[in-house]
Amino acid sequence: MNRGELEQLANRMAHTLAGQGVGAGDRVTLSLPNSIEFLAAVYACWKLGATPQPISAWLPEREFDAIVELAQPRVVIDQKWEVAADAPDTPLADVVSDPWKAMTSGGSTGRPKLILAGGPGTIDPEAHPSLLIVRDGTHMMPGPLYHNGPFVWSTTALLGGNHVVLGGKFDAQRTLELIDRHHPETMYIVPTMMARIWKLPIEVRESYDVSSLKAVWHLAAPCPVWLKEAWIEWLGPDAIYELYAGTEAQSATIITGREWLEHKGSVGKPMAGEMQAFDENGNQLPPGEVGEIYMRAPANTKTYEYVGATARTLPGGWESLGDMGSVDADGYIYLSDRQTDMILVGGANVYPAEIEAALDEHPRVRSSAVVGLPDDDLGSRPHAIVQTDDGGAIDEDDIRAHLVERLVRYKIPRSFEFVAEPLRDDAGKVRRSALRAERV
């Protein structure tokens, strides 16, 4: 679809929504898969001064109902929603959405929350697009648009005059085919996708031309060191960028591939706002000590508002997203894991992300999730749920030998479970609390 056709579709959607009572200040829930219609619906909301509130198109009914009850949208646009047959494609009067987006979160708590953007939907049309997106270029988006990162990158690209290539449900080889065909300069991706692409047979991976890529952004989940090194070697250090932030956007770090090689494992220094590590008593920790990472927005800056939740705070304007990590003497942030995911094994802190990174290096592992299960002796024990391509088990002696080379003994899972179904969604997110509850 070209830009003129997208504009006409968005206008028809906007007129239809207006006829259903949508106006400035209203929320509209978008329950659509990655599609042109999703992006047109976003623009239709903005044309009316409404706030788009995207969710997964495949939510179970109970979770869907809980979000709609919280969001109180004027209209829900799902795959059954239709544009009115007589809706015109004429332009609408200018109006500004405030806030410009309302993202959904809450998988780790079991209850949904909305994260409203801290400002209105305005841009400077003369400014260069942010996020290293080139004006009038092409952006590759294999991630799900209902997540904050893909939503922001795709709309930023469109507003900068870009073509946006949507890959549908993620497929590693198809992503490479689309890069080869459309020659994007920028791409958004998550570590799960990076691993699946990297594990393609080398002759398959190298049969596609990916030389157009000048900025590959990865975020949303920790990236194992081995995987990041592989991508830097493949595409070059100047093409790899990592960003760490929450949807709340109190602070954000960015690190280039070249900078990362000098600070391996880091997510970079804060480019906006501040980050510091604190202990459980609220004391700021010295460089190198692991604690809970708290963020602070620049003075007099509102970056978000919660609906259905309250922030975890410390005096002085500090807020936490629940991540554990440390800050070195130069201000570089190193993440460990989510505070709520930590497993206490015989008094030792074990972070699932570290074990998962080691598991995912195994050639037969497609993805993994590690949870803590009750143990009479140790209190908790690490249990590994491992997705293989065929769902078949890997010999435990083989996988333990693989882990012994990468982990200290007490971090090696005491038990393994092999499955065929995906453990992470297309944004690389895993709900460890739900996986643990099912097994306990």
C-alpha atoms as one frame of an Amber mdcrd trajectory, in Angstrom:
protein
   0.000   0.000   0.000   1.323   3.447  -0.847   1.087   6.469   1.448  -1.893
   7.977  -0.367  -3.867   4.765   0.043  -2.878   4.566   3.723  -4.096   8.141
   4.214  -7.423   7.376   2.540  -7.939   4.239   4.660  -7.064   6.111   7.869
  -9.513   8.892   6.954 -12.323   6.388   6.317 -11.546   4.682   9.618 -11.566
   8.038  11.404 -14.939   9.014   9.941 -16.329   5.620  10.976 -14.984   6.022
  14.522 -16.402   9.535  14.725 -19.786   8.110  13.765 -19.428   5.674  16.677
 -18.902   8.535  19.114 -15.089   8.687  19.269 -13.643  12.132  19.890 -10.746
  13.960  21.494  -9.651  12.413  24.786 -11.246   9.020  24.166  -9.358   5.736
  24.139  -9.679   3.212  21.336  -8.521  -0.349  21.960  -6.758  -1.884  18.951
  -6.904  -5.687  18.909  -5.352  -6.316  15.505  -2.425  -8.372  14.186   0.545
  -6.747  12.450  -1.099  -5.268   9.384  -1.700  -2.144   7.356  -5.058  -1.894
   9.113  -3.315  -1.666  12.507  -1.228   1.319  11.428  -4.179   2.966   9.678
  -6.225   2.580  12.879  -3.484   4.338  14.868  -3.588   7.273  12.469  -7.389
   7.291  12.550  -7.274   7.713  16.331  -4.803  10.568  16.064  -6.947  12.279
  13.431  -9.749  12.465  16.020  -7.582  13.428  18.996  -8.175   9.980  20.509
  -5.554   7.760  22.143  -4.728   4.382  20.550  -4.464   1.567  23.120  -3.014
  -1.512  21.375  -3.268  -5.058  22.716  -2.482  -8.519  21.372  -5.081  -9.811
  18.927  -4.825 -13.259  20.531  -5.527 -12.535  24.190  -7.618 -15.070  26.094
 -11.094 -13.740  26.874 -10.425 -13.230  30.587  -7.320 -11.100  29.986  -9.032
  -9.162  27.181 -11.998  -8.368  29.421  -9.724  -7.209  32.262  -7.908  -4.760
  29.974 -11.096  -3.387  28.439 -12.582  -2.930  31.921  -9.501  -0.951  32.924
  -9.108   1.071  29.717 -12.792   1.947  29.258 -12.369   2.515  25.506 -15.040
   4.244  23.468 -14.590   1.584  20.745 -12.701  -1.693  20.343 -11.271  -2.248
  16.861 -10.776  -5.975  16.305 -10.714  -8.175  13.233 -14.536  -8.130  13.074
 -14.764  -4.323  13.157 -15.644  -2.829   9.783 -15.208   0.532   8.136 -18.583
   2.023   7.266 -19.417   1.477   3.606 -20.348   5.149   3.165 -17.403   6.555
   5.153 -15.657   9.288   3.102 -11.889   9.497   2.711 -11.854  13.278   3.065
  -9.401  14.953   5.507 -10.477  15.837   9.034  -9.927  19.006  11.039  -6.599
  19.217  12.880  -6.669  18.025  16.491  -3.977  16.700  18.865  -4.145  13.445
  20.846  -3.073  13.790  24.471  -1.687  11.348  25.449  -0.543  10.018  22.100
  -0.454   6.349  23.156  -1.656   4.093  25.970   0.363   0.895  26.129  -0.636
  -2.186  28.128   1.562  -4.023  30.595   1.248  -6.225  33.633   2.241  -9.773
  32.672   4.590 -10.038  35.648   1.949  -8.970  38.188  -1.053 -10.852  36.903
  -3.102  -7.641  36.644  -3.027  -5.332  33.644  -2.014  -1.707  33.770  -1.992
   1.070  31.232   1.060   3.228  30.694  -0.069   6.538  29.245   2.508   8.576
  27.348   3.624  11.715  29.140   2.846  14.099  26.329   0.687  14.938  23.318
   1.047  13.572  19.805   2.981  16.373  18.145   6.097  16.293  15.959   8.261
  18.770  14.125   7.850  17.850  10.440  11.132  19.575   9.585  13.156  17.640
  12.168  15.109  14.555  11.202  13.458  11.330  12.437  14.853   9.960  15.684
  16.199   6.435  16.357  18.658   6.698  13.432  15.751   6.288  11.026  16.584
   7.997   7.733  14.104  10.304   6.073  12.148   8.679   3.230  13.924   5.351
   3.775  12.726   1.848   4.615  12.303   0.279   8.050  11.997  -3.468   8.764
   9.620  -4.384  11.606   9.344  -8.081  12.505   8.114  -7.324  16.063   4.461
  -7.206  17.260   3.036  -3.704  16.925   1.053  -3.914  20.168   4.338  -3.769
  22.108   5.808  -0.361  22.868   9.088  -0.718  20.967   7.621  -1.874  17.652
   4.829   0.690  18.016   7.268   3.573  18.546   9.766   2.508  15.860   7.067
   1.892  13.226   5.166   5.124  13.798   8.421   7.105  13.957   9.457   5.575
  10.634   6.127   6.342   8.984   6.160   9.926  10.240   9.652  10.233   8.736
   8.380   9.269   5.301   9.559   5.650   5.454   8.183   2.497   3.962   7.536
   0.078   6.853   7.904  -3.620   6.068   5.754  -5.821   8.318   6.792  -9.446
   8.479   3.629 -10.843  10.059   4.178 -13.646  12.566   7.937 -13.894  12.975
   9.802 -16.317  10.748  13.598 -16.140  10.692  14.164 -16.966   7.032  11.244
 -14.838   5.816  12.729 -11.866   7.703  15.966 -12.272   5.761  14.000 -12.612
   2.513  12.216  -9.315   3.220  15.490  -7.553   4.044  16.966  -8.844   0.771
  13.888  -7.700  -1.172  13.210  -4.267   0.379  16.731  -3.138   1.417  15.817
  -1.448   4.737  18.327   0.873   6.372  16.970   0.235   9.886  15.443  -2.696
  11.742  13.963  -3.356  15.189  14.493  -6.837  16.635  14.596  -8.709  19.951
  17.154 -11.287  21.131  14.804 -14.251  20.580  14.548 -13.285  16.919  18.292
 -12.712  16.718  18.922 -16.227  18.038  16.489 -17.825  15.576  18.101 -16.025
  12.637  21.584 -16.927  13.842  20.663 -20.614  14.193  19.587 -20.881  10.563
  22.046 -23.006   8.554  24.950 -20.760   7.648  24.411 -21.362   3.923  20.816
 -20.110   4.318  21.761 -17.049   6.362  24.535 -16.047   3.973  22.383 -16.466
   0.860  20.545 -13.197   1.575  21.847  -9.658   1.085  21.563  -7.740   4.378
  24.145  -5.092   3.527  21.512  -2.322   3.423  21.148  -2.460   7.216  22.878
   0.524   8.805  21.199   0.423  12.239  19.823  -2.733  13.847  18.162  -1.914
  17.171  17.738  -4.710  19.701  15.929  -4.306  23.014  13.003  -5.602  25.141
  14.981  -8.471  26.732  18.567  -9.250  27.809  20.846 -10.220  24.912  23.345
 -13.009  25.712  26.966 -11.993  25.212  27.655 -14.811  22.732  24.694 -13.763
  20.558  25.633 -10.102  20.548  29.200 -10.975  19.598  27.901 -13.126  16.730
  25.772 -10.293  15.317  28.565  -7.762  15.675  30.883 -10.069  13.772  28.205
 -10.657  11.115  26.982  -7.098  10.475  29.830  -5.072  11.962  29.960  -3.125
  15.240  28.705   0.112  13.712  25.387  -1.477  12.696  24.370  -2.782  16.118
  22.569  -0.589  18.666  20.985  -1.504  21.985  18.514   0.545  23.985  17.391
  -0.094  27.551  14.341   1.673  28.967  10.830   0.980  30.105   7.657   2.090
  28.405   7.564   4.609  31.260  10.653   6.306  29.728  11.952   7.918  32.945
  15.461   7.225  31.653  17.079   5.367  28.755  20.494   4.034  27.825  21.932
   3.467  24.370  25.101   1.606  23.475  26.662   1.025  20.060  28.251  -2.256
  19.061  31.683  -0.669  19.005  31.216   0.795  22.481  29.842  -2.524  23.745
  33.030  -4.336  22.724  34.835  -2.143  25.260  32.136  -2.677  27.935  30.878
  -6.213  27.278  27.558  -6.989  28.894  26.599  -3.357  29.432  23.453  -1.687
  28.102  25.240   1.666  28.058  25.041   4.956  29.931  21.846   6.948  30.479
  21.244   9.305  27.566  18.241  10.859  29.283  17.398  10.928  32.967  19.402
   9.026  35.590  19.918   5.431  36.771  21.408   4.127  39.989  21.531   0.811
  41.898  20.038   0.707  45.421  19.982  -2.000  48.100  16.809  -3.322  49.756
  17.002  -0.558  52.363  17.050   2.214  49.801  20.768   2.952  50.055  22.656
   3.805  46.889  25.238   1.121  46.157  28.884   1.720  45.238  30.131   0.948
  41.711  29.983  -2.708  40.732  27.560  -3.911  43.431  24.299  -5.505  42.263
  21.057  -4.010  43.486  17.722  -2.825  42.179  18.010  -0.323  39.338  16.044
   2.867  39.949  15.446   5.569  37.359  14.760   9.288  37.622  13.368  11.479
  34.864  14.847  14.910  34.159  13.566  17.610  36.506  10.042  18.867  35.839
   9.469  16.222  33.143   6.414  13.966  33.060   7.195  10.881  30.993   4.173
   8.666  31.759   1.099   8.042  33.901  -0.184   4.712  35.215  -3.781   3.560
  35.120  -4.350   0.572  37.394  -0.962   0.591  39.142   1.336   2.651  41.314
   5.059   3.090  40.822   7.694   1.477  43.044   9.513   4.506  44.415  12.261
   5.808  46.675  12.555   9.353  48.056  13.992  11.858  45.632  11.913  10.921
  42.592  13.491   7.495  41.988  11.315   4.788  40.394  11.994   1.107  39.699
  10.800  -1.237  36.960  12.010  -4.240  38.961  15.323  -4.832  37.177  18.449
  -5.848  39.047  21.898  -4.671  38.009  24.934  -2.579  38.787  26.552   0.664
  37.706  30.308   0.771  37.127  32.645   3.637  37.979  32.168   5.126  34.501
  28.377   5.107  34.734  27.726   2.074  32.519  24.681  -0.033  33.451  24.940
  -3.831  33.699  21.655  -5.723  34.137  21.245  -8.989  36.015  17.568  -9.946
  35.944  14.121  -8.993  37.107  13.997  -8.700  40.891  10.882 -10.883  41.007
  12.522 -13.600  38.865  15.531 -14.137  41.120  15.845 -17.664  42.566  17.368
 -18.087  46.023  19.220 -21.426  45.926  20.652 -22.429  49.296  21.279 -18.772
  50.103  22.824 -17.934  46.709  21.140 -15.561  44.263  20.537 -17.182  40.866
  19.261 -15.124  37.951  17.297 -17.038  35.275  18.471 -14.829  32.402  22.066
 -15.973  32.896  21.091 -19.659  32.736  18.802 -19.063  29.750  21.608 -17.337
  27.863  23.812 -20.400  28.378  21.043 -22.826  27.405  20.226 -20.885  24.253
  23.762 -21.402  22.950  23.042 -25.118  22.547  22.375 -25.846  18.850  19.140
 -27.759  19.535  17.630 -25.156  21.877  15.151 -22.796  20.240  14.299 -20.914
  23.431  14.271 -21.506  27.177  12.804 -20.298  30.444  14.155 -21.006  33.918
  11.951 -20.861  37.002  12.472 -21.606  40.677  10.585 -24.598  42.105  10.269
 -25.443  45.818  13.032 -27.656  47.237  13.085 -29.161  50.745  16.870 -28.903
  50.961  17.793 -25.719  49.100  14.588 -23.734  49.459  14.352 -23.340  45.679
  15.928 -25.125  42.750  16.329 -23.948  39.132  14.081 -25.810  36.694  14.710
 -25.370  32.961  11.886 -25.476  30.422  13.504 -25.921  27.035  11.872 -25.548
  23.621  13.476 -27.654  20.900  12.600 -27.565  17.209  10.738 -30.868  17.366
   9.804 -30.904  21.043  12.067 -33.875  21.582  14.284 -34.211  24.616  18.012
 -33.484  24.611  20.150 -36.035  26.404  20.615 -34.623  29.925  24.273 -35.600
  30.059  24.763 -33.621  26.853  22.978 -30.490  28.040  24.615 -30.610  31.485
  28.055 -30.928  29.874  27.168 -27.899  27.739  26.209 -25.890  30.848  29.208
 -26.987  32.953  31.425 -25.126  30.486  29.431 -21.912  31.009  27.996 -21.815
  34.547  29.129 -22.354  38.112  27.729 -25.604  39.498  24.980 -24.184  41.749
  23.425 -22.333  38.794  22.938 -25.465  36.680  19.252 -26.517  36.664  18.411
 -29.525  38.790  15.705 -30.613  36.361  14.823 -30.187  32.693  11.582 -30.209
  30.752  11.413 -30.271  26.961   8.529 -28.747  25.006   7.614 -27.918  21.414
   5.493 -24.800  22.021   7.093 -21.327  22.155   8.028 -20.033  25.616   8.307
 -16.377  24.602   6.039 -14.141  22.614   7.130 -12.377  19.449   8.497  -9.494
  21.523  10.830 -11.860  23.381   8.838 -11.644  26.616   8.430 -14.645  28.912
   5.929 -14.926  31.775   8.006 -16.874  34.259   5.498 -16.359  37.069   2.799
 -18.143  35.051   5.164 -20.948  34.048   6.170 -21.418  37.666   2.579 -21.399
  38.910   1.610 -24.102  36.410   4.369 -26.370  37.712   3.972 -25.679  41.420
